[in-house]
Amino acid sequence: SRGRRHWSDGQLVSFPIATYDRIDILVERTIPSILAQTHSEVEILVVLDGTPSDMAQKIDQLQDERIRVVPLKRRTRYPRTPEERWMVAGWRPRNRGVRKSRGQWVYWISDDDVLLPHAVADLLAHARAEEAESVSGGYQAGLKNPTPHYPGEGIEHFGVPISGPPAWICRSYVAKMRWNRLSWVKKHNRPSDYDLFERMVRRKVRFSSLQSIVAVQPEVEGTEHSGRKGAIQAWSQASTKEFK
């Protein structure tokens, strides 16, 4: 990265969003928070991970030219245990979304997250000021018992301040390094976003961080937790057919 790339002031920000059955939350909460950004040059790529067609129709009803639907014909196969599944959830649709994206920047977000109106503008402004290729911001975990998380929490492991979705933006050529579908196996044993961060560090990607809250990660539907705990709890309660 350093010495190979020069700063350019591209404006379009792409949001590749992987989803299966949380269409209602995506349509009612996540997408509106993206479309309401003070930085309006955004595109949303909703990648349907084998989602039934009747669910996809709800996205079409939004009728916004900034939204594109990318359907995958079959659902991605994930590891059986909830813990291992959490490590790589969404790897294939995210990679497909990045390949289809047109923006100079990619903003990583899950299908139930919410952005504050200034999220994109603040992260882009900071990236320009620091000539950074990857910028992490802070986010609030939970609505009932909100807990702030800031990028500095990752510095001991990576040597750089990071945070993952929903407060992470990076240059599109960095995003195309792809999410690793095997990051859960013993050889790696880490979530796919951490795996990507580690490879970015090895490639000397220019990191920076914004020590302010730009997004909210609500509790996973049907649970009392957000993020890892919420996802694992939700999948643990689901039918074993979900893990075939």
C-alpha positions as CSV (number, residue, x, y, z in Angstrom):
1,S,0.0,0.0,0.0
2,R,2.4,2.8,1.1
3,G,4.5,3.8,-1.9
4,R,2.2,2.0,-4.3
5,R,-1.1,4.0,-3.9
6,H,-1.7,7.7,-4.0
7,W,-4.6,9.6,-2.4
8,S,-7.6,10.4,-4.7
9,D,-10.7,12.1,-3.5
10,G,-13.3,9.6,-4.7
11,Q,-16.8,10.2,-3.3
12,L,-19.0,7.2,-3.9
13,V,-19.3,4.8,-0.9
14,S,-20.5,1.3,-1.5
15,F,-22.4,-0.8,1.2
16,P,-22.3,-4.5,0.4
17,I,-24.9,-6.0,2.8
18,A,-25.2,-9.7,3.3
19,T,-28.7,-10.9,4.3
20,Y,-30.9,-14.0,4.5
21,D,-34.1,-13.6,6.5
22,R,-33.8,-10.2,8.2
23,I,-35.4,-8.3,5.3
24,D,-37.9,-6.4,7.5
25,I,-35.2,-5.1,9.8
26,L,-33.0,-4.2,6.8
27,V,-35.8,-2.3,5.1
28,E,-37.2,-0.6,8.1
29,R,-34.0,0.3,10.0
30,T,-30.6,-0.3,8.3
31,I,-31.2,0.9,4.8
32,P,-33.0,4.1,5.9
33,S,-30.1,5.0,8.1
34,I,-27.8,4.7,5.0
35,L,-30.1,6.7,2.7
36,A,-30.3,9.4,5.4
37,Q,-26.6,10.1,5.4
38,T,-25.4,13.7,5.1
39,H,-23.0,12.3,2.5
40,S,-25.5,11.3,-0.1
41,E,-23.2,9.6,-2.7
42,V,-23.8,6.1,-1.6
43,E,-24.8,2.8,-3.2
44,I,-26.3,-0.2,-1.4
45,L,-25.8,-3.7,-2.7
46,V,-28.1,-6.0,-0.9
47,V,-26.7,-9.5,-1.5
48,L,-29.4,-12.1,-0.9
49,D,-27.8,-15.3,0.4
50,G,-30.4,-17.7,-1.1
51,T,-33.2,-15.6,0.3
52,P,-36.8,-16.5,-0.8
53,S,-38.0,-14.3,-3.7
54,D,-41.0,-13.0,-1.8
55,M,-38.7,-11.4,0.8
56,A,-36.7,-9.7,-2.0
57,Q,-39.8,-7.9,-3.2
58,K,-39.8,-5.8,0.0
59,I,-36.5,-4.3,-1.0
60,D,-37.8,-3.4,-4.5
61,Q,-40.6,-1.5,-2.9
62,L,-38.2,1.1,-1.6
63,Q,-37.7,2.3,-5.2
64,D,-34.4,4.1,-4.7
65,E,-31.9,4.0,-7.6
66,R,-29.1,3.9,-5.0
67,I,-30.1,0.3,-4.0
68,R,-29.2,-2.7,-6.1
69,V,-30.2,-6.3,-5.3
70,V,-27.7,-9.1,-5.9
71,P,-29.3,-12.5,-5.5
72,L,-27.3,-15.7,-4.9
73,K,-29.0,-18.7,-6.3
74,R,-28.2,-21.0,-3.4
75,R,-27.5,-20.3,0.2
76,T,-23.9,-20.3,1.4
77,R,-22.8,-23.4,3.5
78,Y,-21.6,-22.4,6.9
79,P,-20.0,-24.4,9.8
80,R,-22.4,-26.3,12.0
81,T,-21.7,-24.8,15.4
82,P,-23.0,-21.2,16.2
83,E,-19.5,-20.1,17.4
84,E,-17.8,-21.2,14.2
85,R,-20.6,-19.9,12.0
86,W,-20.3,-16.5,13.6
87,M,-16.7,-16.3,12.6
88,V,-17.5,-16.5,8.9
89,A,-21.1,-15.4,8.6
90,G,-21.7,-13.5,5.3
91,W,-18.3,-14.2,3.8
92,R,-19.6,-15.2,0.4
93,P,-22.3,-12.5,-0.1
94,R,-19.9,-9.9,1.1
95,N,-17.2,-10.9,-1.4
96,R,-19.8,-10.9,-4.2
97,G,-21.1,-7.5,-3.1
98,V,-17.6,-6.0,-3.3
99,R,-17.0,-7.4,-6.8
100,K,-20.2,-5.7,-7.9
101,S,-19.5,-2.4,-6.1
102,R,-18.6,0.8,-8.0
103,G,-17.5,3.0,-5.1
104,Q,-14.0,4.2,-4.3
105,W,-14.8,3.3,-0.7
106,V,-16.5,0.3,0.9
107,Y,-18.4,0.6,4.2
108,W,-18.9,-2.7,6.1
109,I,-22.2,-3.0,7.9
110,S,-24.5,-5.9,8.9
111,D,-28.1,-6.2,8.0
112,D,-29.4,-5.0,11.4
113,D,-27.0,-2.2,12.2
114,V,-27.8,1.5,12.2
115,L,-25.6,4.5,11.1
116,L,-25.8,7.9,12.7
117,P,-26.5,10.5,10.0
118,H,-22.9,11.9,9.9
119,A,-21.1,8.4,9.9
120,V,-20.0,8.4,6.3
121,A,-19.1,12.1,6.2
122,D,-17.0,11.9,9.4
123,L,-15.1,8.8,8.4
124,L,-14.4,10.1,4.9
125,A,-13.2,13.5,6.3
126,H,-10.9,11.7,8.7
127,A,-9.6,9.5,5.9
128,R,-8.8,12.5,3.7
129,A,-7.1,14.3,6.6
130,E,-4.9,11.3,7.5
131,E,-4.5,10.0,3.9
132,A,-5.7,6.7,5.3
133,E,-6.8,3.6,3.4
134,S,-8.8,2.1,6.3
135,V,-10.6,4.1,9.0
136,S,-12.4,2.7,12.1
137,G,-14.8,4.7,14.2
138,G,-16.6,4.0,17.5
139,Y,-20.0,2.4,17.8
140,Q,-22.6,1.8,20.5
141,A,-23.4,-1.8,21.3
142,G,-27.0,-2.4,22.4
143,L,-30.0,-0.2,22.9
144,K,-31.2,-1.4,26.2
145,N,-27.9,-1.3,28.0
146,P,-25.7,0.8,25.5
147,T,-22.0,0.2,25.7
148,P,-19.5,2.3,23.7
149,H,-16.7,0.6,21.8
150,Y,-13.7,2.5,20.3
151,P,-11.0,1.5,17.8
152,G,-8.2,1.5,20.4
153,E,-9.6,-1.8,21.8
154,G,-7.8,-3.7,19.0
155,I,-4.4,-2.1,19.2
156,E,-2.8,-4.8,21.5
157,H,-3.5,-7.5,19.0
158,F,-3.0,-5.8,15.7
159,G,-0.7,-2.9,16.5
160,V,-3.2,-0.5,15.0
161,P,-6.5,0.8,16.3
162,I,-9.4,-1.0,14.6
163,S,-13.1,-1.8,14.9
164,G,-15.2,-3.9,12.7
165,P,-18.7,-3.5,11.3
166,P,-20.7,-1.2,11.8
167,A,-18.0,1.5,12.0
168,W,-15.4,0.6,9.4
169,I,-14.7,2.1,6.0
170,C,-11.8,1.2,3.6
171,R,-10.7,1.8,0.1
172,S,-12.3,-0.5,-2.5
173,Y,-9.0,-2.0,-3.6
174,V,-8.3,-3.0,0.1
175,A,-11.8,-4.5,0.4
176,K,-11.2,-6.7,-2.6
177,M,-8.7,-8.7,-0.5
178,R,-11.8,-10.7,0.3
179,W,-13.2,-12.3,3.4
180,N,-11.7,-15.7,4.3
181,R,-14.3,-18.5,4.3
182,L,-11.9,-20.7,6.3
183,S,-10.9,-18.3,9.1
184,W,-12.8,-20.5,11.6
185,V,-10.6,-23.5,11.1
186,K,-7.9,-24.4,13.7
187,K,-5.1,-23.0,11.5
188,H,-6.6,-19.4,11.8
189,N,-9.3,-19.7,14.5
190,R,-10.5,-16.1,14.2
191,P,-13.5,-14.1,12.9
192,S,-13.2,-13.3,9.2
193,D,-13.0,-9.5,9.8
194,Y,-10.1,-10.0,12.2
195,D,-8.5,-12.3,9.6
196,L,-8.9,-9.5,7.0
197,F,-7.5,-6.9,9.4
198,E,-4.4,-9.1,10.0
199,R,-3.8,-9.5,6.2
200,M,-4.2,-5.7,5.8
201,V,-1.6,-5.1,8.5
202,R,0.9,-7.4,6.7
203,R,0.3,-5.5,3.4
204,K,1.0,-2.2,5.2
205,V,-2.4,-0.7,4.6
206,R,-2.5,2.8,6.1
207,F,-4.8,2.7,9.1
208,S,-6.4,5.5,11.1
209,S,-9.2,5.8,13.7
210,L,-11.9,8.2,14.7
211,Q,-12.6,8.3,18.4
212,S,-16.2,9.1,18.2
213,I,-19.5,7.1,17.8
214,V,-20.7,6.8,14.3
215,A,-23.1,3.8,14.4
216,V,-25.3,1.6,16.6
217,Q,-25.3,-2.2,16.8
218,P,-28.7,-3.1,18.3
219,E,-29.4,-6.3,20.1
220,V,-29.9,-9.3,17.7
221,E,-33.6,-9.9,17.3
222,G,-35.0,-12.3,19.9
223,T,-31.9,-12.0,22.2
224,E,-30.7,-9.6,24.9
225,H,-27.3,-9.2,23.2
226,S,-25.7,-7.5,20.2
227,G,-22.8,-8.7,18.1
228,R,-21.1,-12.0,18.8
229,K,-23.2,-12.9,21.9
230,G,-26.5,-12.1,20.1
231,A,-25.7,-14.0,16.9
232,I,-24.5,-17.1,18.8
233,Q,-27.5,-17.0,21.0
234,A,-29.9,-16.6,18.1
235,W,-28.3,-19.4,16.1
236,S,-28.3,-21.7,19.1
237,Q,-32.0,-21.2,19.4
238,A,-32.6,-21.9,15.7
239,S,-33.5,-25.2,14.1
240,T,-30.6,-27.5,13.3
241,K,-31.8,-27.3,9.7
242,E,-30.2,-23.8,9.6
243,F,-26.7,-25.4,9.8
244,K,-27.0,-27.9,7.0
